[in-house]
Amino acid sequence: MLFKIRTRPAPCLFLLACLLPSTPSLMAQDMGGDISVGAGIFRPRNPEARRRTTGTRPRSGPRAAAGNVEERIDDALEAGNAARDARKYPAAEQAYKGIFRLKPRDPRAAYGLGNVYVDQQRWDEAEKSYLEAVAANSNNADALVALSFVLVQPRAGGSNAKRFADAENAARRAILIEPNNAVAFDRLGVALESRGIFNSSTEGAYRRGVELDANSAVAQVHLGRLLRRMNRGNEAEPFYARAIEIAQDAPALVLIADAFQSEQRWDDSEPLLRRALGLDARSPGALFLLGRFLTVRQRYQDAEGVLKTAIQVSPRNFQNYILLGRAHLGLKRYDDASRTYEQALLFGSPAERKQLSGAFGFTGVGDGFAAANRMRDAVKAYERALLLDPANADARKKLAAARARIG
């Protein structure tokens, strides 16, 4: 039975206006990219260890003394892959990094390390690692596809236009290496969309991806999303319906839910996210999007629990802390909101940290304290906001008023 797709107007317009524009993940959707939830949308394949052709390796003798570098690299790759699959990201990171002590420019280690960073939405580090992997092995189609994915994730204060162009180039290079790589064609379509290109070339890339892998829910969603953006909604709906029908894993369901949220079809996203979490209770993408849905719907208590789990899974994801802080503001727990925003500062870029100066940041915390007549705490919050953004005129005005009330 196919999921019945509905279109509903999004309520809570003030909340949406304040909440969504500052969220880089939604900005990515607006520009054709994918939401910044790492493995929830795209999970690069693990690097493969070379198959050993010998039996148990000797534990002593000249061979062991020489370090048996390749076998030790294989061991580290397997350990890194197993840790990544178990979402033990620090252990995976250390395993891959350990390979560089044996072989400083090993492309598989650089690629594996990039995968760990993607899973945690550490986009700058992922980009650097994939570039190193490609530099060490220019025929690594997997690394090029993964690099194309990372490059369409907008980063605050960055040169996104250049990254989008580089994403297109990376996808085209992957296609030259593997002409029947369905994911590479799909990533080419995403890169073109990211550049604002909504034409037959973008459609052709997506359609080729669908032709090569008719059972790819991701390709179906991307094509449907493009057709909607090209004002061909009637053609788009069958692709969404087909994607829901064939989606068998959490990442595919998360992508469909993300497409609905990007169109403010919030209620359509919830059952897909619940289904995704039924398949993978620790899906980073599903947890983030469900937390965002619950926050938009002002179901702050429910959002808090989901977002705390999201942070346990992805403790370096800046956006999880942003949403959790907003849930705390909605619950009027201003001390908790302040602590959450302080944690967020540990993981955001300078431009991202600046976001925390505003109404859904320390200025909002100050407003809450002021409303509760906790003026000294309000002053501290407004001062924190101004440290993050000295140009915040609203915080400066409120700080003066709060100080005046103290006397």
Buried (B, 14 or more C-beta within 10 A) or exposed (E): EEBEEEEEEBEBEEBBEBBBEBBBBBBBBEBBBBBBBBBBBBBBEBBEBEEEEEEEEEEEEEEEEEEBEEBBBBBBBBBBBBBBEEBBBEBBBBBBBBBBEBBEEBBBBBBBBBBBBBBBBBBEBBBBBBBBBBEBBEEBBBBBBBBBBBBBBBBBEBEBEEBBBBBBBBBBBBBEBBEEBBBBBBBBBBBBBBBEBBEEEBBBBBBBBBEBBEEBBBBBBBBBBBBBBBEEEEBBBBBBBBBBEEBEEBBBBBBBBBBBBBBBBBBBBBEBBEBBBEBBEBBBBBBBBBBBBBBBBEBBEBBBEBBBBBBEBBBBBBBBBBBBBBBBBBBEBBEBBBBBBBBBBEBBBEEBBBBBBBBBBBBBBBBBBBEEEBBEBBBBBBBBBBEBBEEBEBBBEBBEBBBEEEE
